[in-house]
Amino acid sequence: MQERLVMMMELSDAFIALPGGFGTLEELFQMISWAQLNIHNKPIGVLNINGFFNGLLSFVDHAVKQEFITPRARKILISATTADELVDKLQAFRFEPDPALSKLKWSPSSSQKEKLDLTLRL
């Protein structure tokens, strides 16, 4: 699954989720997480047909209000009720990296392992 997601990320210009189940949600949130971590800067949208994603979007907005998701990160997920509107929003999307996370390097060559002190002290 991970290899498929990496290929999808590399070959895609944007990501659109249609109504679906756990697999769809897993892939959607993986792409959102990777965008939040500055692994990619591609637009991500849900086609909210007949209000299918209303509950999910309300939950995400609730997480923003509870300060688990930043307002900047909330902008990563775009929604629209028609395909034309969603495409327009995806094309207008401008990625705004989080300054705190933009310093992180995710390529294997830039990987720096730190030794952690995991000594149990009582």
PyMOL commands that set and color helices and strands:
alter all, ss='L'
color gray80, all
select helices_A, chain A and resi 2-11+22-36+49-51+54-65+71-74+83-92+108-110
alter helices_A, ss='H'
color red, helices_A
select strands_A, chain A and resi 15-17+44-47+77-80
alter strands_A, ss='S'
color yellow, strands_A
deselect
rebuild
show_as cartoon
